[in-house]
Amino acid sequence: MALRHVHVEVCLRQESCVDYEQLRTAVTEYLLASQSFHSTGSVRLPVTSPLTAHVERIDVTELESKVLSTTEVPKTTAHLSVHVFKLSNEAPAQEIADDHEVATCQQTILPATSLDGLWNSLIFDSAVKQNVLAYAMTAMVFSDLKVNPLVIAWNRVVLLHGPPGTGKTSLCKALAQKLSIRLAYRYPNAVLLEINAHSLFSKWFSESGKLVMKLFRQIQELVEDEDSFVCVLIDEVESLTAARKAAVSGSEPSDAIRVVNALLTQLDALKRYSNVLILTTSNITEAIDVAFVDRADIKQYIGLPSCHARYEILRSCMDELVRVGIVAPTSASLLAYNALMSRQAKRVEYDKTNLPTAVDGDVVLSMELLQCAGKAIDFSGRALRKLPKVILKKKSMALRHVHVEVCLRQESCVDYEQLRTAVTEYLLASQSFHSTGSVRLPVTSPLTAHVERIDVTELESKVLSTTEVPKTTAHLSVHVFKLSNEAPAQEIADDHEVATCQQTILPATSLDGLWNSLIFDSAVKQNVLAYAMTAMVFSDLKVNPLVIAWNRVVLLHGPPGTGKTSLCKALAQKLSIRLAYRYPNAVLLEINAHSLFSKWFSESGKLVMKLFRQIQELVEDEDSFVCVLIDEVESLTAARKAAVSGSEPSDAIRVVNALLTQLDALKRYSNVLILTTSNITEAIDVAFVDRADIKQYIGLPSCHARYEILRSCMDELVRVGIVAPTSASLLAYNALMSRQAKRVEYDKTNLPTAVDGDVVLSMELLQCAGKAIDFSGRALRKLPFQAHAGFAHTRQATVFEFMQHMVHTVEEQIEQRQLL
């Protein structure tokens, strides 16, 4: 009777100093004595067991069997392979290049706490994980048996390729972690080296090949230690192995040939070492040199998940949301896909008998999730893991958040917490209902010595039309802040010519009021704000980022002039106020994408890396919140296919790869948000689009929005005296529609009625808004200036006169557009 391998992983407590071999023997004896069958999952130790003093957990991770559906193995036919390990908490170390600017690689001691659980979180349709693990173990077996490599060749090179977001890089890291555990008995030390391909290129002739040789010489020094196992990860490998035909054709400098040649030579040199594994990934294999592809032992395609895999990914997400308390638990359970199919098939057969049957809650709940998975066609694993949203548990009387912003006077030195308490007490004592708008303080109030203004900015309610909240159901969230008057600071590049970024301390006086001035048709502002706050909630609740993914990247796209950049800046300002209680410092970094391109070969990728290293230094301060704004992001993330086709130099590939790598590196920080905008999304690389958590389209304003924009403009003109005030008022759009509808109904009665001055005035402005079709928000906000310059030559015009001037201006602008 053939024995079947049962792999057991034993994770030690950090404080344990037990001998690994003794513990391995003790765990084996315990499992053989306590269990008749071995099945995958956690093994619970009795509280009284002496093993608990050293063991953090025991997991049966794999049952090796020819029968794929095997779920358990009798102990009589089991061969236990017990792997004892302790997780390393050391932070990754970076190897800095000689120019002290760019790290050539990042070194992580394995097995690492940061990678714990990654292997189990990865879900694929086929046995991809088992295949790559089996390959690595086969390489070890061949080396142990001293198979002649001249007869049977294996290079220890793995190439994972496929669409973005399918888990290629994650699988490489998880494999390295798994091997460090599985091979711990022969390699006490293990390390993951993540190579920064962009650091291995130089603007100086012939230097790039030398940099590759130097790095691999350092790798060779590591693998010469026979007690160490080294995994080398080259993400987006096309950066280093661009097809040499491009250089031959003249579209690439000859140094690109030397880089590829150097890499191939060094890979060949590493073949003689049995303790090294080269892991590589690529989204665009057609850009890779054929000689490198030929050296890869495994060329594994990882495609988009099927409905089966999508369901399992979403099921793991729901389990995690229940675990952290975001989703309330239920008596029904989400079934595994195969179990659901089996139960559903039995249910269909039973229904044919026409006999009464009880509702199967598990199946009903699981079918609901399956319906969601069925609709998510062409979603990558990364996209699926970003789907979950915060679901608040219902209460008998849910409290509604009322957000209050308190702006301090510049001279005030009051303690923020004390003032927050004082304002809360004042609002609860003085108001029965809370509604949006300014709160007027009595002149005699002691708060006036410190407070510039108090604004109720938001009423969180499921009822969108809510205009006020009773204080009995209100939960006041008071945000105290002081505006910064500091001018933005510019970071100048090494050539002293172009600023790479502009740094603004938040909340800034220059951005004060911007959020309220932005008018959109849909709840765009609320959506992006809710996203940012959700990211904070997920971080606070310690949601496992390996199960539910969020990259903290927002992409706003749409026609020019619709307010994308303004919304990004306003969101940064709003978050600096909303999160001031946990991040006392906040900053907005506006990246100048054009400064990150160099005329020198390979320098562009390095500039991106250098800038993001500075950003990383900022976010390492846990008291700081950093918003990074990349306007017109297509400048940095141009689709790499253009470079492959020859219409762009391969340096464009390196810039995109560098940016993607750095965005992935920032994911582990909860205090950073990447805000991006674009007018031409079709020019953006698909891998960047896939990383964006929110892809929000901002279109041209509707008549409703155009009216509200023009109304705000007219109010401002009256405020400064350019337009004379009148007894009539411009109504809000919804109020105008309501009053107009009532007026139409009343006219049907043929009874005399007084003229409604507010409606007449507002309808005049609505006529102007109705004519300004296809005008962007920017164009609408320029109309008053253009109307005054072209028609209103007097110092002060009446409201009706000025609106007539604006109508003429709209007509003139339409004529001018037709001539363009």
N, C-alpha and C positions, 0 to 999 in steps of 0.2 A: 504494500500500500504506500504510494508515493507521498512524501511529506510535503506540506504546503507552507511556504514562508508567511509568517504573520509578523508584520513590522510594528513594533511598539516604540513610541517616543516618550522618554521620561525627562521632563523639564525640572531642573533643580532650583531650589530657592537660592537667592543671591548670597545669603549668609552661610550656605552649606559649604563645608570643606571635606565632604566624604570622598573616599576613594571610588572612582568611577567603576572599576572592575568589581569591587565588592558590592556596590549598589546594583549593578547589572545582574549579578547572581541572585541577590535578594529579591529583586522585582520578578525575575524569571520564576523563582521558587514560589513566590506569592501567587502569580497568575496561574501556574500549573496546579496549585493546591486549591485555589478558590473558584476556578471557572471550568465548567465542562465544555463550553463552546467559546470561541473567540469571535467577536463581531466588532466592526469599526465603531469608534466613538470613545468617549471618555470612560475611564475606569475609576470608580469611586473607592477611595480607601477608607476603612473604618477609622473613626477618630482615635481609637486606641492603638492603631498600627504604628510601630516605631518608624516606618517609612515616612510618615507625615512630617517628621522633624527635618527631613531633607528634600522631600519631593513637593514641588509646586503642583504638578499635574502629571497624569499618565494618559496617553492617547494611543488607542489601536488605530493606526493610520492607513494600513493597506493589507489586504488579503490577496496574496498571489495565487491565482487559480486560472485554469484553462476555461473555466465556466465564468463568463463575465458577470453573470447575475448573482454570483455567490455572495451571500450576506453574512455567513458564519462558517467557521471551520471547527470541527471537533478537536479537542486537545490531543486526541490519540493520533491524529494525522497532521498536527501542527508543529512547525519548527519556528520557535520564537526567536526573532532577531530584535533584541532590545538595544535601543540607541539612547545613551545618556548624554545630556548636554545642559549647558547653562547659557542663558541669553546675555549678550554683551550690551551694556548701556552706554558705551563710549560713542560720542558724536563722531560722524564721519570726518576724517582728516583730509585736507586738500594739499596737493603737491603743486607749489607755485613755480611758474616758469622763471627763467633767469631775468626776464624783463620786469618781474614783480608786478605784472598786471593781470595775467590770466592763469587760472589753475589748469594744469595739464591733465590732472585726474583727481578723483575723489576715492579715498580708501575707507572701506567700512569693514570692521571686524565682524566675522560671522561665528555663530548665528546671532543676528542683531534683534534687539527688542523692536526696532522700527519695522522689521519685516515679519514679525511674529503673526501668524494667521493668514498671511498673504496667499500661501499655496491653497488652503482650503477655500478661500473666498473666490478663487478664479473658477469660472464655469464655462466649459466649452462643449460643443456638440459631440465631437469625436474624442477619442482617448489621447488628446494632444499632450496632456501633462504626463501621462504614463509613457508615451512614446519618447519624449525628450529625456525623461528620467531613465528609461530603459537604455537609451543610447549612451548616456553618461556612465551608467553602471557597466555596460558592455565594454566601453573603452577601458574601464578599470580591470575587468576580467581579462581582456586581451593582453594588457600590460602585465598582470600578475602571472599569466601563463607564458609570458615571453614569446608571444606570437611574432614572427618575423615581419617587421613593418615594410620590408622590401618586397615581401610576397603579398601580404594583405595590408592595405593602406588605410589609415584613419588619421585625420589631421586635428581632431578635437575642436572643430569649428562648426557652430550651429548658426544657421541663418533663418530667422523668423520673419516672414513678410506678409503683408496684407493691408487692408484699409486702416485708417487711423482709428484709435479708440477701441481696438479689439483685444487689447491686453498683452501685446508682444513684449514690451519692456517689463511689465509687471511679471510676466511668466519667466523672463530671464532672471530677475531678482529673486523670485520665489524658488526657482530651480537651484540657484546658488545657495540659498538658505537651506533648502532640503538636502542638498549634497553635503553641506558642512555638518549636518546632523547625521546623515546616513553614513558618512565616511569618517566620523570622529574617532573611531577605534584605530584608524591608521594615520590620520592627519589631525593631531591635537590642535593645530592652528589653521584657521581658514580666513580668507579675505576676499572681498569683492572690490575690484578696481573698475571704476566707471571712467572711461577715457573721454576727455573733452576734445573731440576731433578738431574743433576750431582753433585750439591752442597750438596745433601742430603745423600750422602754415605760417610762413613768414613772407613779408614783402620783399625781403632781400633774396637775390638770385641764389638758388641751390640750397638755401638754408632749410626749407621745409622738409626735405628728405632727411637731413641731419637731425632735425627735431624728432622725427619718427624713430630714427635709430636710437637716439638717446633715451627716449621713453621706454622702448622695448628692452634696452639694456638694463634699465631699472627693474622691469618686470622679470627679466631673466635672473637677476640677483635674488629676487623673492623666490622664484621656483627652484633655485638651487638648494634651498632649504628643504630637505626631504620630509620634514615633519609638517610642512605647510601645503595647503591646497589653495590654489589661486584661480578665481573666476574673473575673467576680463570681459567687461561689457562695453561694446561699442554701439551706442544707440544712433539711429539714423546713419548707418554705415556708409551710405552713398556720399557723405561729406568727405570721407577719406579715400573711397574707392571709385571715384567718378571714372566712367569709361574713358580709356586713354585715346580712343578714336577722336574725341572732342579736341584734344590737344594736337593730334596729328592734323586735324582739319583746320587748325588755326583759331578756333573759338576759345581755346584755353591756353595759358602759358605752358611752356615745356616743363615747368616745375611741377605741374599736376601729374605728369608722367613719373617724375622721380618719387613723388609721394606714394603713388600706387606701387611702384617697383620696390620701394623701401619696405612698405607694409607686407607685401607678398613674401619678400625675402625673410623678414622677421618671423612671419607665421611659419614658414618652412623651418626656421631655426628652432622654434619652440616644440616642434613635433616630437623631439627625442625625450621630452619631459612628460612623465605620466601624471603629474600633479597639477596640470593646468587645463583650463577649458575656456575657449573663446566663444562668447555669446554675442550675436549681432542681430540688429533689427533694421527693417527698411519699409517705407511706404511705397517707394518707387524703384522697384528692382531693375527696371529698364535703364536706369541711370548708373547701375553698378557694372564695373569692369567684369568681363566674362571670366577672366582668370581667377578672380576672387570667388565668384559663384561656383566655379569648378572645384575650388578647395573646400567648400562647405560639405561636411559629411551629411548633414541633414538640412534640407531646404523645406521647411514646414510652412505651408500657407495657413494663415489664421483668418478666416472670413467673418462676416457678420453673423451673429447668433440666429439660430432657427427659432421657431415658436417655442419649442421645448426648452431651449437654453434661456430664451427671454423670460419664460415663466419662472424658471428656477432662480434667475437673477432677481426678478421682482419679488419672489417669495422670500429670498434672503434679506432683501431690503425691508419688507414688511415685518419680518421677525425682529430685525434690529430696531425698528421704530417702536415696536411693542416693548422690547427690552429696556429702552431708555425712557419709556413713558410718554412719548409723543403721541402714540396711538393707544387707545384704551384696549386692554385685553378682552377677549370674548370666549365664550364656551366652545365655539367651533374652532377648528384648526385648519390651516392651509396644508393640503396634502402635497406630497411629492408628486411630480408629474406622472410617473408611471403608476403610482397608486391611484391617482385621480382618473387616469384612463381606464384602469381596471374597474374601479368602483362605478364609473359612469357607464361602462359597457354592461355591467351586471344590472344597473338600474334600468337601462334601456330594455334588456331582456325581460326583466320583471314587469315593466310597464305593459308588455305585450300580453301578460296574463290577465290584465284588467282587475287584478286584486288590489285592495287598498294597501297603501304603503306610507310609512312615516317619512317626513321630509328629512333628508340627510343634510344636516347643517354644514358639515365639512365640505361636501360636494358643492353645495350652493355657494359657499364662500369662495371656494377654490375656482369655480367656473367664472365667478366675477373677475378674479385676477387673470384667468386665462383669456377672458375677453379683452382685457387691457393689453396683455402680451400679444394677442393676435392682431391688434391694431398698430402695434409699434414696429411695423415692417421697416426694414432698412435702418433700424436704430442700432448703433454700436453698443457694446457692453458699457462703455463709458457714459454714453447718452442715457442708457437705461438706469444706471445707478444715480443719475442726477434727477430723475423724475420725482422721487418722493417730496412731498411738501409737508409743512407743519400742520397737523390737525389737532386743534385744541379740544380737550375733553369737555363734554357738556356738563354744565352744572344747573341746578334748579333755577338759580337766577344768576346768569353769567354777568360778571363785572365787565364793564366796557372801559377800555383804556382811553383816557383823555390826556392828550399830550399838551403840555404847557411849556413854553420857552420863555425864560427869564434872561433878558440882556442886561448886564451890569454896566454901570458907569465906569469910564476909564480910570477914574481916581479911586474907585472902591477897592478896599483890601479885605472885604468881609469873607468869612469862612463859607465856602460853597454849601457845605452840608447844613450848617445852621440856617443859611438863607433859604435853602430848599424846604426845610421844615417850616420856617416862618411863612413862606408863600403858600404852602399847602394848607396850613391852619387858617390863613386869611381867606383863601378861596372856599374852603369848606364852611367857614362861618358866615361868609357874606353872600353866597350865591346858592339858590335852590336848584338851578339848572346851569349846565355848562354848555356854551355854544361857541363856535369858532369866531375869532376876532380879537381885538385888543381889549384888555382889562384895564379900566381906569382906576387908579389909586387915589384915595382922598389925599388932599394936600397935607393933611395933618398926620398921615401914616408914616411911621418910622422907616418903612420900606423905601420911601422916595429918596432917602439919602444914598442909597446904593443901587436902586433899580432904574434903568433907563426906560424899559418898557416890559410889559407882560403880554404875551400873545397865546391864546388857545389855538393851536395850529391844526389839530387833527382829532376827530372822534372816531375811534375804531368801533365799527358796528357792522353786523351782517346786512343791515338795512342801509343801502347806499344813500337813500334820501334823508337819512338822519341829520337833523339840524341842531338838535340839543339832546343832552343826556341828563336825567335827574341825578342829583348828587348821591342819592341812595344806591344807585347802580353804577356809580362812576369810580374808577380807580385812577387817581391822578398820578401821572408820570411827569414830574417837574424837572426840566433840564435847565441848569444854570450855566451861563457862558459869558465870556467877555470877548469882544471882537478885537482882532489883531490889526494894528495899523502899519505893520512892517511891510515894506515894498518887497515884491518877489525877488528872490536871489537866483542868479543864473550860474550854472555849472559849465565852465568853459572847457572845451576839448584841449588836448595837448598842443594842437597847432595854434592855439590862441586866436582862432578866427571864428569858430562857430560854437554856440552854446548847445550842449547835448541835452540839457533839461532845465526847466525853471521850477523853483521850489517856493511854494506859498504856504505860510503858516496859517492854519485854520483854527477856528472860524475867522474869515477875513472880512474886513470892512468893505473891500471891493466886491465881494460876493453877497453882501447883505441884501435881502429882498429878492434875490434872483429866483429862488424856488417858487415864491408866490406869483412872480411875473410870468412864469411859463404856463401856457394854456394849451391843452391837448384835448382831442375828442374823447379818447378812452382814458381809463385809469392808468396811464403809463407811469406817471410819477409814483402812484401808490404801489404799482407792480415792482418797479426797480427798488423802491425803498423796502418793500416786504421781502424781496429776495435777499438784500443785504442783511436785514435783521434775522432772517431765517438762518443764514450762514452763522451768525453769532449764536443763535439758539442751539444749533447742531453742535457747535464747538463747546458750548457750556455744558451740554448734556453728554459730552464725550461720545457722540455717535461715531461708530467705527468707520473711518474714511475708506477702508478697504472694501466695505460692504456698500455704503452709500457715498457716492462721489460728489464732490463739489469743488470746482477749481477756482472759485472767486473771480471769474472772468465774465464781464458783461460786454455784449456787442450791440450797439445801437446803429441801425442802418436805415437809409431812406434818402429821398431827394435832398439837395442842398437847401440850407436855410430853414430847416424844419425844427431846429432847436436841439440837435443831438449833443453837440459840444457843450452848450449851455446847461443841458440837463445833467451831463456828467459832472460839471463843476458844481451845480446846485446840489446834486446828490452827495458829493464829497463834503460840502458845507453842512448839509443837513445831518449827515452821519457824525461829523465831528461834534455837533451839538448833542445829538441823540445818544452818543456813546461816551460823552465826556466823563461820566461817572466811573468808567473803567479804563479809559485812555485819556489821561490828562493832556497829552500832547497829540497833535494831529497835523498832517502835512499833505499837500497836494503836489505831486510831481508830474509836470507836463513834459513828456518826452518829445524832443525834436527828432523825428524819425530820419530826416534828411541828413542829420549830422552823423549818423551811424553808418554811413557808407563811405568807403575810402577808394581812392584811385589806385591804391596799392593792392597787389594780389593778396587775397586771404585776410586782409586787415579788417574788413567789415564785420565778420563774425566775432573777431576779438573785441571790437568796440562795443558790440551788443553785450558780450560777456562782462566786460569791464563795468559798463553802466549798471547792469543787474547785480553785480557784486556790491556796488555802492548802495543799491536799493536794499539788498539783503542785510547790509550793515545797519540800515535804518530800522528794518522790521525786527531785528534781533533785540531791539529795545522793547520789552513787553509793555511799557507804559505809553507807547506811541502807536497811533493808527495811521497807516500810509495808504493814500489813494494814488494810483499810478494812471495817468491819462495818456493814451496813445491816440491822438487825433489822426484821421485818415490812415487807419492802420494798414491799408493795402500797400502803403509804401514799404512797410517792413515785412509783410506776409504775402508778397506776390506769389501766386501759384507756382510751385516748383516745376510743373509740367512745361512751363515756358522755357525754363533753363534746359530741360531735357531735350526739347525740340530745337534748341539752338538759338532761339530769339532772345535769350538772356544769358549772361555769363554764369558759370557754375557758382560763382561767389554768391549769387542770389539764393541758391540752395542752402549754402552755409549760413546765411543770415537767418533764413526761416528756421533752419534746424537749431541754430543757437537760441533764437527766441522761444521756440517750443520747449527746448530743454530747460531754459531758465524759468518759464512759466510752471513747468512741472516741479522744479525745485522750490518754488514759492508756495506750493500747495500746503506744505506742512505748517505754515504760519497762519494763525487765525486773525492777525491784525493787519492784513493787507487786502486791497481790492483793486483789480485791474479793470479799468474802464476804457473801452475802445469805441471808435466811430468809423463809419465808412459810407461813402456815396455809391461805391461800385463793388458790391459783395462778390460778384462773379470773378473778380480779380484776386480774391483772397484764397489762400491755400486751404484746402478742405480740412487738413489736420488742425488748423487754428480754429476754424468754424466749429469743429467737433468739440474743441476744448471749452468753448463759450457756454456757460450755464444758461444765460439768457440771451436769446437772439431776438431783440425787440425792433420791429419795423415802426418807424415814425414817418407817417405820410404827410401829404399836404393837408392843411386844416379844412374842415367842412365849413358850411355856412355858419353853423352854430359857433365853432371856434373862431372863425374870422370876425364874427360880430363881437365876441367877448374881447378879442385882441384889440379891435378898434375902439371898443368902449373904454378899455383901460387907457388907451392913448388919449381919448377925449377928456377923461378925468384928469390926466396929467396936464393937458394943455390949459384946462380951467384952473388947476392948482397954481400954475406959474403965471397965469394972467394973460396968456396969448389969446385965449378964447374967453369972452365975457361970460360970467355965470348967468344962469337963468332959473326961473322958479320951477320949471319942469326938470325931471330927472331921467337919466338914461336907465332903463330897467335891465335887470339881468335877463338873459335869453329865455330861460324857463318861465320867469314871471311875465315877460312880454307875451309869450305864446299863450299863457293862461288868460291874461287880461284881454288879449285879442280875440280868443275863442269866446269868452263871455260877451264881448262887445258884439260879435257876429250874431250870437243867439239873441241878444237883446234887440238888435236891429230888426229881427224877424217879427217882433211884436208891433212895429211901426209906432212905438211910443217915443216921444221926444226924449233926447238924452244929451247931457252936457258933453262938451268935447273933453276927452282925456288927454291932457297935454303931455303926460309921460309917454303914452302910447304913440302919439303923433311924432314926438321927437325921436323915440326909439325906432319907429318904423322907417324914418328917414335914414338912420344909420344902418338899419337892416338892408335897405335898398343898396347902399354902398357896398356892404359886405356881400350881397348877392351877386353883384357885378364882378367882384374880385376873384373870379374862379381861377384856379391854378396858381394863385399867389401863395408864396410861402410865408411863414410867420415873419421871417426877416424882411421880406418885401412889404408886408402889411405894416410893419412897425416903421418903415421908411416913408409911408404915404403922407403922414402929417407934415414931415419936414419938406417933402416935395411939393405938397399942396401950398404950404406957406411961401416957399420960394417961387413957385410958378404963378400963383393967383392971389394969395392973401397978402397984398402989399401994405395993408394998414397995420398999425401997432396992435390993435385988438379987434377981432371979428366976433360976430355973434355965433352962437352954436350952429344955427341953421345955415348961415353964410359959409362957415368953415366946412360943414359937411357937404355942401354943394361943391365947394372947391375940391374936396377929396374925391367926389364922384367924377369930376372932370379929370382929375389926376389919374384915376383908375382907367378911364377911357383912353387917355393919352398913353399910359404905360402899355396898354394892350396893343395900341397901334404901333408903338415902338418895337414891341416884341415881334410883331408880324414882319417887320422890316429886317430883323436880325437874320 
